[in-house]
Amino acid sequence: MNKKTIAFSVAVFALAAALPVLAVTTTVSTNGTSTTTSSAVTKIACVGAAVSARETALDAGLTAYTQSATAAYSARATALQQAYTATSTPALRTAIKAAWSTFTASFRSAASTWQTTKSGAWATFRTAVKACKAPADTADAMSSTAGL
């Protein structure tokens, strides 16, 4: 290789290495002081805040769901124990049916609330990420299909 090719290769390599440093920056002035922040860093932080809010909402929703499901199972166990103290078969059947009916309604309500909470958390997250105007590969929105 000749000297021009080597010099050109070194210049291209140096430019490629410097590109991350040349990222778009903004200057913010507050009370006479100014700070420079990278636009990419700001957008990533924005997505990070959206992820944090989503995870907090999912955590609260899952906690509520598990508490409701546990309460439904406990109530069913108590109702079935009480049902088996009945002295006649018709009374036993009625009590068992009522215990299971109440359990099913409670459990479906808990599941429905969880689904609504989950959908809302992901919808809010998607809206927040769009507002961040960050590149699509900075968000983990593809994980919304994982079931949680």
C-alpha positions as CSV (number, residue, x, y, z in Angstrom):
1,M,0.0,0.0,0.0
2,N,1.1,3.5,-0.7
3,K,1.3,6.3,1.8
4,K,-1.8,8.0,0.5
5,T,-3.9,4.9,1.1
6,I,-2.5,4.4,4.6
7,A,-3.1,8.1,5.4
8,F,-6.7,7.9,4.0
9,S,-7.4,4.7,6.0
10,V,-6.1,6.2,9.2
11,A,-8.3,9.3,8.6
12,V,-11.4,7.2,8.0
13,F,-10.7,5.1,11.1
14,A,-10.2,8.3,13.2
15,L,-13.4,9.8,11.9
16,A,-15.3,6.5,12.6
17,A,-13.9,6.5,16.1
18,A,-14.8,10.1,16.7
19,L,-18.5,9.8,15.5
20,P,-19.9,8.9,18.9
21,V,-18.2,12.0,20.3
22,L,-19.9,14.1,17.6
23,A,-23.4,13.2,18.7
24,V,-26.1,15.9,18.7
25,T,-25.9,17.9,21.9
26,T,-28.1,20.6,23.5
27,T,-27.2,23.3,25.9
28,V,-29.5,24.1,28.7
29,S,-29.1,27.3,30.7
30,T,-30.5,27.6,34.2
31,N,-29.9,30.6,36.3
32,G,-26.9,31.7,34.3
33,T,-25.2,28.3,34.3
34,S,-25.2,26.1,31.3
35,T,-24.7,22.4,30.9
36,T,-24.4,20.4,27.8
37,T,-26.2,17.0,27.5
38,S,-26.2,14.5,24.8
39,S,-29.5,14.2,23.0
40,A,-29.0,10.4,22.7
41,V,-28.3,10.2,26.5
42,T,-31.5,12.2,27.2
43,K,-33.6,10.0,25.0
44,I,-32.2,6.9,26.6
45,A,-32.9,8.3,30.1
46,C,-36.4,9.1,29.0
47,V,-37.0,5.5,27.9
48,G,-35.4,4.3,31.1
49,A,-37.9,6.3,33.1
50,A,-40.8,4.8,31.0
51,V,-39.5,1.3,31.7
52,S,-39.2,2.1,35.4
53,A,-42.8,3.4,35.5
54,R,-44.0,0.3,33.5
55,E,-42.3,-2.1,35.8
56,T,-43.6,-0.4,38.9
57,A,-47.2,-0.6,37.6
58,L,-46.7,-4.3,36.6
59,D,-45.3,-5.0,40.1
60,A,-48.2,-3.4,41.9
61,G,-50.7,-5.1,39.6
62,L,-49.1,-8.5,40.1
63,T,-49.0,-8.0,43.8
64,A,-52.7,-7.2,43.8
65,Y,-53.5,-10.1,41.6
66,T,-51.7,-12.6,43.8
67,Q,-53.3,-11.2,46.9
68,S,-56.8,-11.5,45.4
69,A,-56.1,-15.0,44.1
70,T,-54.8,-16.1,47.5
71,A,-57.8,-14.6,49.2
72,A,-60.1,-16.5,46.7
73,Y,-58.4,-19.8,47.4
74,S,-58.6,-19.2,51.2
75,A,-62.2,-18.3,51.1
76,R,-63.0,-21.4,49.0
77,A,-61.1,-23.6,51.5
78,T,-63.1,-22.1,54.4
79,A,-66.4,-22.4,52.5
80,L,-65.7,-26.0,51.6
81,Q,-64.7,-26.9,55.2
82,Q,-68.0,-25.3,56.3
83,A,-69.9,-27.2,53.6
84,Y,-68.8,-30.5,54.9
85,T,-70.3,-29.9,58.3
86,A,-73.7,-30.1,56.7
87,T,-75.9,-32.9,57.9
88,S,-77.8,-33.5,54.7
89,T,-76.8,-34.2,51.1
90,P,-78.9,-31.4,49.6
91,A,-77.4,-28.8,52.0
92,L,-73.9,-30.2,51.2
93,R,-74.4,-29.9,47.4
94,T,-75.8,-26.3,47.8
95,A,-72.9,-25.2,50.0
96,I,-70.3,-26.8,47.6
97,K,-71.9,-25.2,44.6
98,A,-71.9,-21.8,46.4
99,A,-68.3,-22.2,47.4
100,W,-67.1,-22.9,43.9
101,S,-69.3,-20.2,42.3
102,T,-67.9,-17.6,44.7
103,F,-64.4,-18.8,44.1
104,T,-64.8,-18.7,40.3
105,A,-66.2,-15.2,40.4
106,S,-63.5,-13.9,42.7
107,F,-60.7,-15.5,40.7
108,R,-62.1,-14.2,37.3
109,S,-62.3,-10.8,38.8
110,A,-58.7,-10.9,40.0
111,A,-57.6,-12.2,36.5
112,S,-59.6,-9.5,34.8
113,T,-58.1,-6.8,37.0
114,W,-54.6,-8.1,36.3
115,Q,-55.2,-8.1,32.6
116,T,-56.5,-4.6,32.6
117,T,-53.5,-3.4,34.7
118,K,-51.0,-5.2,32.5
119,S,-52.5,-3.8,29.3
120,G,-52.7,-0.3,30.8
121,A,-49.1,-0.4,31.9
122,W,-47.9,-1.5,28.5
123,A,-50.1,1.1,26.7
124,T,-48.7,3.9,28.9
125,F,-45.2,2.6,28.3
126,R,-45.6,2.7,24.5
127,T,-47.0,6.2,24.6
128,A,-44.2,7.4,26.8
129,V,-41.5,5.8,24.6
130,K,-43.0,7.5,21.5
131,A,-42.8,10.8,23.3
132,C,-39.2,10.2,24.1
133,K,-38.5,10.0,20.3
134,A,-35.8,7.5,21.0
135,P,-34.6,4.9,18.4
136,A,-36.8,1.8,18.4
137,D,-33.9,-0.4,19.5
138,T,-33.6,1.4,22.9
139,A,-36.9,0.1,24.2
140,D,-37.8,-3.4,25.2
141,A,-41.4,-3.2,24.0
142,M,-41.1,-6.5,22.1
143,S,-41.3,-8.1,25.5
144,S,-44.9,-7.1,25.8
145,T,-45.8,-10.3,24.0
146,A,-44.1,-12.5,26.7
147,G,-47.3,-12.6,28.7
148,L,-46.3,-10.3,31.6
